[in-house]
Protein backbone atom coordinates (compact mmCIF):
# COMPACT_ATOMS: atom_id res chain seq x y z
CA UNK A 1 0.00 0.00 0.00
CA UNK A 2 1.51 3.34 -1.04
CA UNK A 3 1.09 6.53 0.96
CA UNK A 4 -0.11 4.66 4.07
CA UNK A 5 1.40 7.28 6.37
CA UNK A 6 0.25 10.30 4.39
CA UNK A 7 -2.58 12.43 5.74
CA UNK A 8 -4.09 12.13 9.20
CA UNK A 9 -3.18 8.87 10.93
CA UNK A 10 -5.94 8.79 13.54
CA UNK A 11 -7.08 5.43 12.20
CA UNK A 12 -3.90 3.91 13.64
CA UNK A 13 -4.80 4.85 17.25
CA UNK A 14 -6.45 2.42 19.66
CA UNK A 15 -8.17 5.12 21.73
CA UNK A 16 -11.73 6.39 21.23
CA UNK A 17 -13.93 9.35 22.08
CA UNK A 18 -15.98 7.74 24.85
CA UNK A 19 -15.04 10.60 27.19
CA UNK A 20 -16.67 13.12 24.85
CA UNK A 21 -19.76 10.90 24.49
CA UNK A 22 -20.18 10.89 28.27
CA UNK A 23 -19.76 14.66 28.47
CA UNK A 24 -22.18 15.07 25.57
CA UNK A 25 -24.73 12.92 27.42
CA UNK A 26 -24.42 15.08 30.54
CA UNK A 27 -24.87 18.25 28.51
CA UNK A 28 -27.88 16.76 26.73
CA UNK A 29 -29.48 15.95 30.10
CA UNK A 30 -28.77 19.44 31.43
CA UNK A 31 -26.24 18.31 34.02
CA UNK A 32 -23.83 20.95 35.26
CA UNK A 33 -20.16 20.32 34.59
CA UNK A 34 -17.55 20.99 37.32
CA UNK A 35 -16.77 24.70 37.50
CA UNK A 36 -14.80 25.31 40.70
CA UNK A 37 -11.35 24.28 39.46
CA UNK A 38 -8.98 26.85 37.94
CA UNK A 39 -8.01 26.75 34.27
CA UNK A 40 -4.57 25.28 33.66
CA UNK A 41 -2.01 26.41 31.10
CA UNK A 42 0.74 23.91 30.21
CA UNK A 43 3.70 24.67 27.92
CA UNK A 44 4.96 22.04 25.46
CA UNK A 45 7.76 24.07 23.88
CA UNK A 46 7.89 26.12 20.68
CA UNK A 47 4.35 27.53 20.36
CA UNK A 48 2.43 24.58 21.81
CA UNK A 49 0.17 25.09 24.82
CA UNK A 50 -2.44 22.87 26.45
CA UNK A 51 -5.31 24.67 28.15
CA UNK A 52 -7.45 22.59 30.49
CA UNK A 53 -10.87 23.90 31.50
CA UNK A 54 -12.43 23.69 34.99
CA UNK A 55 -14.49 20.73 33.71
CA UNK A 56 -11.33 18.96 32.55
CA UNK A 57 -11.69 19.56 28.81
CA UNK A 58 -8.24 20.05 27.29
CA UNK A 59 -7.26 22.06 24.21
CA UNK A 60 -3.79 21.79 22.60
CA UNK A 61 -2.75 24.73 20.45
CA UNK A 62 -0.08 24.54 17.74
CA UNK A 63 1.70 21.20 18.19
CA UNK A 64 4.92 21.14 16.16
CA UNK A 65 6.87 18.79 13.89
CA UNK A 66 10.01 18.95 11.79
CA UNK A 67 10.03 20.38 8.28
CA UNK A 68 8.56 17.66 6.00
CA UNK A 69 11.64 17.42 3.73
CA UNK A 70 13.76 16.66 6.84
CA UNK A 71 16.54 18.83 5.39
CA UNK A 72 16.20 21.43 8.14
CA UNK A 73 15.14 19.86 11.43
CA UNK A 74 14.19 22.29 14.18
CA UNK A 75 13.41 19.68 16.82
CA UNK A 76 15.25 16.60 18.05
CA UNK A 77 12.11 14.62 17.21
CA UNK A 78 8.53 15.30 16.19
CA UNK A 79 5.92 16.28 18.77
CA UNK A 80 5.29 13.62 21.43
CA UNK A 81 2.05 11.66 21.15
CA UNK A 82 -0.09 13.56 23.66
CA UNK A 83 -3.67 12.69 24.67
CA UNK A 84 -5.91 15.75 24.48
CA UNK A 85 -9.58 16.44 23.87
CA UNK A 86 -9.29 19.17 21.21
CA UNK A 87 -6.37 20.08 18.95
CA UNK A 88 -6.11 23.48 17.25
CA UNK A 89 -3.67 24.87 14.67
CA UNK A 90 -3.33 28.58 13.88
CA UNK A 91 -1.71 28.17 10.46
CA UNK A 92 -0.09 25.80 7.97
CA UNK A 93 3.55 25.97 9.06
CA UNK A 94 5.39 22.89 10.31
CA UNK A 95 6.13 24.38 13.73
CA UNK A 96 2.40 24.88 14.37
CA UNK A 97 0.39 22.29 12.41
CA UNK A 98 1.21 18.80 13.73
CA UNK A 99 -2.39 17.94 14.62
CA UNK A 100 -1.72 14.40 13.42
CA UNK A 101 0.65 13.91 16.36
CA UNK A 102 -2.15 14.37 18.89
CA UNK A 103 -4.26 11.57 20.34
CA UNK A 104 -7.28 13.86 20.12
CA UNK A 105 -11.06 13.61 19.92
CA UNK A 106 -11.48 16.80 17.87
CA UNK A 107 -9.06 18.45 15.43
CA UNK A 108 -9.58 22.07 14.34
CA UNK A 109 -7.28 23.38 11.64
CA UNK A 110 -7.24 27.14 11.00
CA UNK A 111 -10.61 27.84 12.61
CA UNK A 112 -12.61 30.78 11.29
CA UNK A 113 -15.74 31.12 13.39
CA UNK A 114 -16.74 29.53 16.67
CA UNK A 115 -16.61 26.04 18.21
CA UNK A 116 -18.20 25.33 21.60
CA UNK A 117 -18.25 22.19 23.72
CA UNK A 118 -18.93 22.00 27.44
CA UNK A 119 -17.24 24.87 29.24
CA UNK A 120 -14.89 25.69 26.34
CA UNK A 121 -15.51 28.13 23.48
CA UNK A 122 -12.89 28.54 20.77
CA UNK A 123 -13.11 31.51 18.41
CA UNK A 124 -11.03 31.77 15.26
CA UNK A 125 -10.37 35.14 13.62
CA UNK A 126 -8.96 35.11 10.11
CA UNK A 127 -5.94 37.33 9.51
CA UNK A 128 -2.37 37.11 8.17
CA UNK A 129 1.01 35.79 9.31
CA UNK A 130 3.65 38.37 10.22
CA UNK A 131 5.80 39.06 7.14
CA UNK A 132 7.86 42.07 8.19
CA UNK A 133 11.11 40.30 9.08
CA UNK A 134 13.37 43.29 8.42
CA UNK A 135 14.30 43.45 12.11
CA UNK A 136 15.05 39.73 12.45
CA UNK A 137 18.52 38.21 12.45
CA UNK A 138 17.49 36.35 9.29
CA UNK A 139 15.14 38.25 6.96
CA UNK A 140 12.95 35.29 6.00
CA UNK A 141 10.74 37.38 3.68
CA UNK A 142 13.76 38.34 1.57
CA UNK A 143 15.16 34.79 1.66
CA UNK A 144 11.86 33.28 0.45
CA UNK A 145 11.60 35.84 -2.35
CA UNK A 146 15.22 35.48 -3.47
CA UNK A 147 15.49 31.69 -3.32
CA UNK A 148 11.92 30.51 -3.96
CA UNK A 149 10.56 33.40 -5.99
CA UNK A 150 7.53 33.66 -3.67
CA UNK A 151 6.22 36.99 -2.43
CA UNK A 152 4.56 36.38 0.94
CA UNK A 153 3.24 39.95 1.24
CA UNK A 154 -0.51 40.13 2.04
CA UNK A 155 -3.12 40.09 0.68
CA UNK A 156 -2.08 37.85 -2.23
CA UNK A 157 0.17 35.60 -0.16
CA UNK A 158 0.19 31.79 -0.44
CA UNK A 159 -2.10 29.86 1.91
CA UNK A 160 0.69 29.02 4.38
CA UNK A 161 1.04 32.73 5.13
CA UNK A 162 -2.59 33.05 6.11
CA UNK A 163 -3.21 32.89 9.85
CA UNK A 164 -6.02 32.50 12.36
CA UNK A 165 -5.93 34.11 15.77
CA UNK A 166 -7.40 31.73 18.34
CA UNK A 167 -9.30 32.95 21.41
CA UNK A 168 -10.15 30.31 24.01
CA UNK A 169 -12.77 31.14 26.59
CA UNK A 170 -13.06 28.96 29.68
CA UNK A 171 -13.31 29.34 33.43
CA UNK A 172 -14.21 33.01 33.08
CA UNK A 173 -10.94 33.72 31.23
CA UNK A 174 -10.22 34.81 27.65
CA UNK A 175 -6.89 33.51 26.33
CA UNK A 176 -5.53 34.52 22.93
CA UNK A 177 -3.08 32.31 21.09
CA UNK A 178 -1.37 34.89 18.89
CA UNK A 179 0.61 32.21 17.05
CA UNK A 180 2.64 34.00 14.37
CA UNK A 181 0.01 36.58 13.48
CA UNK A 182 1.08 39.98 12.19
CA UNK A 183 1.41 42.75 14.74
CA UNK A 184 -0.82 45.22 12.89
CA UNK A 185 -4.12 43.59 11.88
CA UNK A 186 -6.98 45.88 10.82
CA UNK A 187 -9.20 47.53 13.42
CA UNK A 188 -12.02 45.02 13.03
CA UNK A 189 -9.67 42.24 14.16
CA UNK A 190 -8.77 44.14 17.33
CA UNK A 191 -12.50 44.72 17.91
CA UNK A 192 -13.22 40.99 17.55
CA UNK A 193 -10.39 40.12 19.94
CA UNK A 194 -11.95 42.26 22.66
CA UNK A 195 -10.73 42.10 26.25
CA UNK A 196 -7.96 39.55 26.79
CA UNK A 197 -6.85 38.08 30.11
CA UNK A 198 -3.88 36.00 28.93
CA UNK A 199 -1.93 36.65 25.72
CA UNK A 200 0.40 33.96 24.34
CA UNK A 201 2.91 35.97 22.27
CA UNK A 202 5.94 34.96 20.15
CA UNK A 203 9.11 36.43 21.68
CA UNK A 204 12.75 35.49 21.14
CA UNK A 205 16.04 37.32 20.83
CA UNK A 206 16.39 36.47 17.14
CA UNK A 207 13.12 38.37 16.54
CA UNK A 208 12.10 35.41 14.39
CA UNK A 209 8.38 36.32 14.22
CA UNK A 210 8.24 39.92 15.45
CA UNK A 211 10.71 42.64 16.31
CA UNK A 212 10.34 43.58 19.96
CA UNK A 213 8.68 46.91 19.22
CA UNK A 214 6.05 44.95 17.27
CA UNK A 215 5.46 42.81 20.36
CA UNK A 216 5.07 45.99 22.40
CA UNK A 217 2.52 47.26 19.88
CA UNK A 218 0.43 44.12 20.35
CA UNK A 219 0.69 44.40 24.13
CA UNK A 220 -0.33 48.07 24.06
CA UNK A 221 -3.39 47.28 21.93
CA UNK A 222 -4.50 44.17 23.85
CA UNK A 223 -3.59 45.32 27.38
CA UNK A 224 -3.71 41.72 28.64
CA UNK A 225 -3.46 40.94 32.32
CA UNK A 226 -0.83 38.25 31.68
CA UNK A 227 1.70 37.83 28.85
CA UNK A 228 3.20 34.39 28.19
CA UNK A 229 6.14 34.25 25.73
CA UNK A 230 6.55 31.35 23.30
CA UNK A 231 8.35 30.47 20.02
CA UNK A 232 11.81 30.57 21.59
CA UNK A 233 14.84 28.27 21.82
CA UNK A 234 14.90 25.48 24.43
CA UNK A 235 18.23 23.64 24.49
CA UNK A 236 16.93 20.08 24.93
CA UNK A 237 13.89 20.36 22.63
CA UNK A 238 14.84 22.72 19.79
CA UNK A 239 18.02 22.45 17.73
CA UNK A 240 20.38 25.36 17.14
CA UNK A 241 19.85 25.25 13.37
CA UNK A 242 16.33 26.56 13.98
CA UNK A 243 18.08 29.97 14.45
CA UNK A 244 15.74 30.65 17.39
CA UNK A 245 17.12 32.17 20.57
CA UNK A 246 15.77 32.32 24.10
CA UNK A 247 13.39 34.98 25.37
CA UNK A 248 15.43 35.57 28.54
CA UNK A 249 16.74 39.00 27.57
CA UNK A 250 13.26 40.33 26.78
CA UNK A 251 11.78 38.90 29.97
CA UNK A 252 14.55 40.41 32.11
CA UNK A 253 13.50 43.86 30.92
CA UNK A 254 9.87 43.36 31.99
CA UNK A 255 9.20 44.73 35.46
CA UNK A 256 7.61 42.19 37.77
CA UNK A 257 8.12 39.25 35.39
CA UNK A 258 7.52 35.85 36.98
CA UNK A 259 9.99 33.10 36.02
CA UNK A 260 7.89 29.97 36.48
CA UNK A 261 9.48 26.95 38.13
CA UNK A 262 7.62 24.32 36.12
CA UNK A 263 5.71 23.74 32.86
CA UNK A 264 2.19 24.41 34.20
CA UNK A 265 0.36 27.36 35.76
CA UNK A 266 -3.23 27.64 36.94
CA UNK A 267 -5.39 30.75 36.63
CA UNK A 268 -8.70 32.06 37.92
CA UNK A 269 -10.42 35.35 37.03
CA UNK A 270 -9.92 36.57 40.60
CA UNK A 271 -6.18 35.85 40.55
CA UNK A 272 -5.57 37.76 37.32
CA UNK A 273 -8.03 40.61 37.95
CA UNK A 274 -5.41 42.81 39.63
CA UNK A 275 -2.64 42.12 37.11
CA UNK A 276 -1.65 44.45 34.29
CA UNK A 277 0.60 43.15 31.49
CA UNK A 278 2.64 40.93 33.80
CA UNK A 279 4.93 38.38 32.13
CA UNK A 280 4.74 34.73 33.17
CA UNK A 281 7.68 32.89 31.60
CA UNK A 282 7.97 29.11 31.36
CA UNK A 283 11.60 29.32 30.24
CA UNK A 284 13.04 25.83 29.54
CA UNK A 285 10.22 23.91 31.25
CA UNK A 286 8.04 21.67 29.07
CA UNK A 287 5.11 19.46 30.10
CA UNK A 288 6.58 16.18 28.86
CA UNK A 289 9.63 14.09 29.62
CA UNK A 290 12.11 15.64 27.19
CA UNK A 291 14.83 13.08 27.83
CA UNK A 292 12.55 10.10 27.22
CA UNK A 293 11.16 11.84 24.14
CA UNK A 294 14.63 12.45 22.69
CA UNK A 295 15.39 8.76 23.26
CA UNK A 296 12.26 7.72 21.37
CA UNK A 297 10.45 6.49 24.48
CA UNK A 298 7.33 8.66 24.10
URURTA-V232042 format. One record per pair of residues at least 24 apart in sequence whose ideal C-beta (glycine too) atoms are under 8 Angstrom apart, sorted by the first residue. I is the first residue (numbers start at 0). J is the second residue. D is the distance in Angstrom with one decimal. If there is no record, write none. Layout:
i & j & d
I & J & D
I & J & D
This chain:
i & j & d
6 & 99 & 7.9
7 & 98 & 7.5
7 & 99 & 5.1
7 & 106 & 7.4
8 & 99 & 5.5
9 & 99 & 7.5
9 & 106 & 7.9
12 & 102 & 5.8
14 & 82 & 7.1
14 & 102 & 5.5
16 & 104 & 4.2
18 & 84 & 7.1
18 & 104 & 7.1
19 & 84 & 6.8
19 & 104 & 4.8
19 & 105 & 7.5
19 & 116 & 7.6
22 & 54 & 7.7
22 & 56 & 7.3
22 & 116 & 7.6
22 & 117 & 5.6
26 & 117 & 6.5
32 & 117 & 5.6
32 & 118 & 5.5
34 & 118 & 6.7
34 & 170 & 7.7
36 & 170 & 7.7
37 & 170 & 6.5
37 & 265 & 4.0
37 & 266 & 5.8
37 & 267 & 4.6
37 & 270 & 7.6
38 & 169 & 5.4
38 & 170 & 3.8
38 & 172 & 5.5
38 & 174 & 7.9
38 & 265 & 6.8
38 & 266 & 5.3
38 & 267 & 7.4
39 & 263 & 5.8
39 & 264 & 7.3
39 & 265 & 5.0
39 & 266 & 7.8
40 & 174 & 7.5
40 & 197 & 7.1
40 & 227 & 7.0
40 & 263 & 6.8
40 & 264 & 5.2
40 & 265 & 7.6
40 & 266 & 6.6
41 & 262 & 5.8
41 & 263 & 4.5
41 & 286 & 4.1
42 & 227 & 7.8
42 & 229 & 7.2
42 & 262 & 5.1
42 & 263 & 7.6
42 & 281 & 4.1
42 & 284 & 6.5
42 & 285 & 6.1
42 & 286 & 6.1
43 & 78 & 7.5
43 & 79 & 7.9
43 & 81 & 7.2
43 & 262 & 7.7
43 & 285 & 5.7
43 & 286 & 5.5
43 & 287 & 6.4
44 & 233 & 5.3
44 & 236 & 4.4
44 & 237 & 6.8
44 & 285 & 4.5
45 & 73 & 7.8
45 & 74 & 7.5
45 & 94 & 5.6
45 & 229 & 7.0
45 & 230 & 6.4
45 & 233 & 8.0
45 & 236 & 7.4
45 & 237 & 6.6
46 & 89 & 7.9
46 & 94 & 6.6
46 & 95 & 5.8
46 & 176 & 7.9
46 & 178 & 6.4
46 & 179 & 7.5
46 & 199 & 7.7
46 & 201 & 6.7
46 & 229 & 4.8
46 & 230 & 4.9
47 & 78 & 7.0
47 & 229 & 8.0
48 & 176 & 6.8
48 & 199 & 6.0
48 & 227 & 7.8
48 & 229 & 7.1
49 & 81 & 7.5
49 & 83 & 6.2
49 & 286 & 6.7
50 & 167 & 5.5
50 & 169 & 6.8
50 & 174 & 6.2
52 & 117 & 6.9
52 & 118 & 4.9
52 & 119 & 5.0
52 & 169 & 4.0
52 & 170 & 6.0
53 & 118 & 6.0
53 & 169 & 7.0
53 & 170 & 4.7
54 & 117 & 5.3
54 & 118 & 4.5
54 & 119 & 8.0
56 & 84 & 5.1
56 & 85 & 7.2
56 & 116 & 6.7
56 & 117 & 5.0
56 & 118 & 6.5
56 & 119 & 5.0
56 & 169 & 7.6
57 & 83 & 4.8
57 & 84 & 4.8
57 & 85 & 7.0
58 & 83 & 7.1
58 & 84 & 6.9
58 & 85 & 4.6
58 & 86 & 7.7
58 & 87 & 6.2
58 & 119 & 6.3
58 & 121 & 6.7
58 & 167 & 5.9
59 & 83 & 4.3
59 & 85 & 7.2
59 & 86 & 5.0
59 & 87 & 7.0
59 & 101 & 5.8
59 & 103 & 7.1
60 & 87 & 5.0
60 & 88 & 7.7
60 & 89 & 7.1
60 & 165 & 6.2
60 & 167 & 7.7
60 & 176 & 4.6
60 & 178 & 7.9
60 & 199 & 7.6
61 & 87 & 7.4
61 & 88 & 6.0
61 & 89 & 5.7
61 & 94 & 7.7
61 & 95 & 4.2
61 & 96 & 7.6
61 & 176 & 6.8
61 & 178 & 6.2
62 & 86 & 6.7
62 & 88 & 7.6
62 & 95 & 7.9
62 & 96 & 7.9
62 & 97 & 4.3
62 & 98 & 6.6
62 & 100 & 5.4
62 & 101 & 5.8
63 & 93 & 7.0
63 & 94 & 4.6
63 & 95 & 6.5
63 & 97 & 5.5
64 & 93 & 5.5
64 & 94 & 7.7
64 & 96 & 7.5
64 & 97 & 3.8
64 & 100 & 6.3
65 & 93 & 6.6
66 & 93 & 5.0
67 & 93 & 6.5
71 & 240 & 6.7
72 & 238 & 6.0
72 & 240 & 7.1
73 & 237 & 5.9
73 & 238 & 6.0
73 & 240 & 7.3
73 & 241 & 4.1
73 & 243 & 7.7
74 & 236 & 6.4
74 & 237 & 5.9
74 & 238 & 6.6
74 & 241 & 7.9
75 & 235 & 7.6
75 & 236 & 6.8
75 & 237 & 8.0
75 & 238 & 6.5
75 & 292 & 7.7
75 & 293 & 4.9
76 & 292 & 6.1
76 & 293 & 6.4
76 & 295 & 7.0
76 & 297 & 7.8
79 & 287 & 5.0
79 & 292 & 5.0
79 & 297 & 4.0
80 & 297 & 6.0
81 & 287 & 7.0
85 & 114 & 7.9
85 & 116 & 7.4
85 & 119 & 7.1
85 & 121 & 7.2
87 & 121 & 6.4
87 & 165 & 5.7
87 & 176 & 7.5
89 & 162 & 6.0
89 & 163 & 5.4
89 & 164 & 7.2
89 & 165 & 5.7
89 & 176 & 6.2
89 & 178 & 3.3
89 & 179 & 7.1
89 & 180 & 7.4
90 & 128 & 6.0
90 & 159 & 7.0
90 & 160 & 7.8
90 & 161 & 6.3
90 & 162 & 4.5
90 & 163 & 6.5
90 & 178 & 6.1
90 & 179 & 6.5
91 & 158 & 6.2
91 & 159 & 4.5
91 & 161 & 7.6
92 & 128 & 7.7
92 & 159 & 6.0
92 & 179 & 7.0
94 & 230 & 7.9
95 & 178 & 6.2
95 & 179 & 7.1
109 & 161 & 7.2
109 & 163 & 4.9
110 & 163 & 5.8
110 & 165 & 6.6
111 & 163 & 6.0
118 & 169 & 5.6
118 & 170 & 7.1
119 & 167 & 6.8
119 & 168 & 7.3
119 & 169 & 4.8
120 & 167 & 7.4
120 & 168 & 4.4
120 & 169 & 7.3
121 & 165 & 6.4
121 & 166 & 7.3
121 & 167 & 5.4
121 & 168 & 7.8
122 & 165 & 7.3
122 & 166 & 4.4
122 & 167 & 7.9
122 & 168 & 7.3
122 & 191 & 7.8
123 & 163 & 4.6
123 & 164 & 7.2
123 & 165 & 5.8
123 & 166 & 8.0
124 & 163 & 6.5
124 & 164 & 4.3
124 & 165 & 7.9
124 & 166 & 7.1
124 & 188 & 5.8
124 & 191 & 5.1
124 & 192 & 6.8
125 & 161 & 7.3
125 & 162 & 7.9
125 & 163 & 5.7
126 & 161 & 8.0
126 & 162 & 5.4
126 & 163 & 7.1
126 & 164 & 5.9
126 & 180 & 5.5
126 & 181 & 6.7
126 & 184 & 4.8
126 & 188 & 5.4
127 & 153 & 4.4
127 & 154 & 7.4
127 & 156 & 6.8
127 & 160 & 6.7
127 & 161 & 6.3
127 & 162 & 5.5
127 & 180 & 7.2
127 & 181 & 5.2
127 & 184 & 7.4
128 & 156 & 7.5
128 & 159 & 7.8
128 & 160 & 4.5
128 & 161 & 6.8
128 & 162 & 4.4
128 & 179 & 5.2
128 & 180 & 6.7
128 & 181 & 6.5
129 & 179 & 5.7
129 & 180 & 6.5
129 & 181 & 4.4
129 & 182 & 6.3
129 & 208 & 5.4
129 & 209 & 5.6
129 & 213 & 7.4
130 & 156 & 7.2
130 & 160 & 6.5
130 & 181 & 6.8
131 & 181 & 7.5
131 & 182 & 7.8
131 & 210 & 7.7
131 & 213 & 7.4
132 & 206 & 7.9
133 & 210 & 7.8
134 & 206 & 5.2
134 & 210 & 3.3
134 & 212 & 7.9
134 & 213 & 7.7
135 & 205 & 6.3
135 & 206 & 4.4
135 & 207 & 5.9
135 & 210 & 7.1
136 & 205 & 4.6
136 & 206 & 6.7
136 & 207 & 7.8
136 & 242 & 6.6
136 & 244 & 8.0
137 & 205 & 7.4
137 & 207 & 7.8
137 & 242 & 5.7
139 & 207 & 7.9
153 & 181 & 7.6
164 & 188 & 7.1
164 & 192 & 6.8
166 & 192 & 6.6
166 & 193 & 7.9
166 & 195 & 7.6
170 & 266 & 7.5
170 & 267 & 6.9
170 & 268 & 7.3
171 & 267 & 7.3
171 & 268 & 4.0
172 & 196 & 4.6
172 & 197 & 6.4
172 & 266 & 6.0
172 & 267 & 7.8
172 & 268 & 6.1
172 & 271 & 7.1
173 & 197 & 7.7
174 & 198 & 7.8
174 & 199 & 7.0
175 & 199 & 6.7
175 & 221 & 7.1
175 & 223 & 7.5
177 & 201 & 6.6
177 & 217 & 6.8
179 & 208 & 4.9
179 & 230 & 7.3
182 & 209 & 5.4
182 & 213 & 3.7
182 & 214 & 7.2
182 & 216 & 5.2
182 & 217 & 5.3
183 & 213 & 7.8
183 & 216 & 6.9
189 & 220 & 5.8
192 & 221 & 6.8
195 & 221 & 4.9
195 & 222 & 7.6
195 & 223 & 4.5
195 & 224 & 7.9
196 & 223 & 6.4
196 & 224 & 5.0
196 & 225 & 6.7
196 & 266 & 7.5
196 & 268 & 7.3
196 & 271 & 5.4
197 & 223 & 6.2
197 & 224 & 6.9
197 & 225 & 4.5
197 & 226 & 7.9
197 & 227 & 6.4
197 & 266 & 6.7
197 & 271 & 7.2
198 & 223 & 3.9
198 & 225 & 7.2
198 & 226 & 5.3
198 & 227 & 7.1
199 & 227 & 5.0
199 & 229 & 5.6
200 & 226 & 5.9
200 & 227 & 7.1
200 & 228 & 6.2
200 & 229 & 7.1
201 & 228 & 7.5
201 & 229 & 6.0
201 & 230 & 3.7
202 & 228 & 4.0
202 & 229 & 7.4
202 & 230 & 7.0
202 & 231 & 6.4
202 & 246 & 4.5
202 & 249 & 5.1
202 & 250 & 7.8
203 & 228 & 7.8
203 & 230 & 6.0
203 & 231 & 3.9
203 & 232 & 6.5
203 & 243 & 5.3
203 & 244 & 5.1
203 & 245 & 6.6
203 & 246 & 5.2
203 & 249 & 7.8
204 & 231 & 7.8
204 & 244 & 3.8
204 & 245 & 6.3
204 & 246 & 6.9
204 & 247 & 7.6
204 & 248 & 5.2
204 & 249 & 6.9
205 & 242 & 5.7
205 & 243 & 5.8
205 & 244 & 4.4
207 & 242 & 6.8
207 & 243 & 5.7
211 & 249 & 6.2
214 & 249 & 7.7
218 & 276 & 5.9
222 & 275 & 7.5
222 & 276 & 6.6
223 & 276 & 6.3
224 & 271 & 4.4
224 & 272 & 7.3
224 & 274 & 4.2
224 & 275 & 6.5
224 & 276 & 7.3
224 & 277 & 7.1
225 & 266 & 7.4
225 & 271 & 5.8
225 & 274 & 5.9
225 & 277 & 5.7
225 & 278 & 7.7
225 & 279 & 5.5
226 & 253 & 7.7
226 & 276 & 6.1
226 & 277 & 7.0
226 & 278 & 4.9
226 & 279 & 7.3
227 & 278 & 7.6
227 & 279 & 5.4
227 & 280 & 7.4
227 & 281 & 7.2
228 & 278 & 6.9
228 & 280 & 5.8
228 & 281 & 7.9
233 & 283 & 5.1
233 & 285 & 6.7
234 & 283 & 6.7
235 & 283 & 7.4
235 & 289 & 4.9
235 & 290 & 7.4
235 & 293 & 6.9
236 & 285 & 6.0
236 & 289 & 5.7
245 & 282 & 7.9
246 & 280 & 6.8
247 & 282 & 7.5
250 & 278 & 5.7
250 & 280 & 4.7
253 & 277 & 8.0
253 & 278 & 4.4
256 & 280 & 6.1
258 & 282 & 6.1
259 & 284 & 6.6
260 & 284 & 7.5
262 & 286 & 4.0
